[in-house]
Amino acid sequence: DRLKQGLSKAKQGITDRIDEVLKSYTKVDEELLEELEEILITADVGVNTTMDIIEQLRVKIKQKGITDPMDVRVELKAIVEEILTNDNSKLDVSHSPTIILMVGVNGVGKTTTIGKLANKYKKDGKKVLLAAGDTFRAAAIEQLEVWSSRSNVDIIKHQEGADPGAVIFDAVKAAKARNVDVLICDTAGRLHNKANLMNELGKVFKIVDREFPEAKKEVLLVVDATTGQNAVSQAKTFKEVAQITGIVLTKLDGTAKGGVVIAVKSEVDVPVKLIGVGETVEDLQDFDAKAFSDALFG
Ligand code: GDP
């Protein structure tokens, strides 16, 4: 399936290397754990999270008296799956209206994700509206327009350089007047400094809260999995300046270091709600801890 296919590089970079090491051992010892540790760290799982995983593994090995290296794999998979599991990971737009604010730096796949979501909800029979809130780049507005016509959903846009707050204001008004189910707002991805970012996003959030308090609000941060630990630090920064309700991890198909999912999950403490495993509409998937670990270790 698409998830498996999309994670094939990550599988090569993580699981295949783990298997190779496990096969080369006849007993379970500290040296083996050290080799596993190194693989996880190079796969962008992050140092702290890797230490935690290896410690949990050490405890399990002792508890269960594991002596066969291949049995270590089962335990490792279970530990990873548990770290990835969260209670409210699914992006829920059943409440009408739901306003989704997409945040993230340029190039991470924000526009593409908006387009994919718009397409999906439209297909589900929902009334969708897009807001071109990234007014700093003409290309961002144009790209969003392409998605809107491709999926046949309306878009609210102003000229390049216009006030993003004004775009969001108009979009929220239109969403109300047109009985829209899902309003998806693009926002500027400039990360000059934290104060600046907080200020810009704060304005937009305030408008949404003030003009449409009965709407359910989701703030999704998009990060690019191929940027590894940068994705983790972006998530930490955005979490400090905005109330992020979920993370979208894009381009997982493009990296052998899929461990970044584990790092984001355990170090940022915001649920990963969606993952991108390719460029087509079907490649944006709800994140499911079990399906993910099955695809990775399967
Ligand atoms: P933005 O600047 O954040 O709006 O980024 P874009 O939406 O323009 O995306 C940048 C590039 O990443 C585009 O070429 C997208 O097709 C590509 N992209 C986005 N998501 C994915 C994904 O999950 N997998 C792959 N392979 N490419 C993606």
Residues whose N, C-alpha, C, O or C-beta is under 5 A from the ligand:
A	BS01	GDP	V105 N106 G107 V108 G109 K110 T111 T112 T113 T250 K251 L252 D253 G254 G276 V277 G278 E279
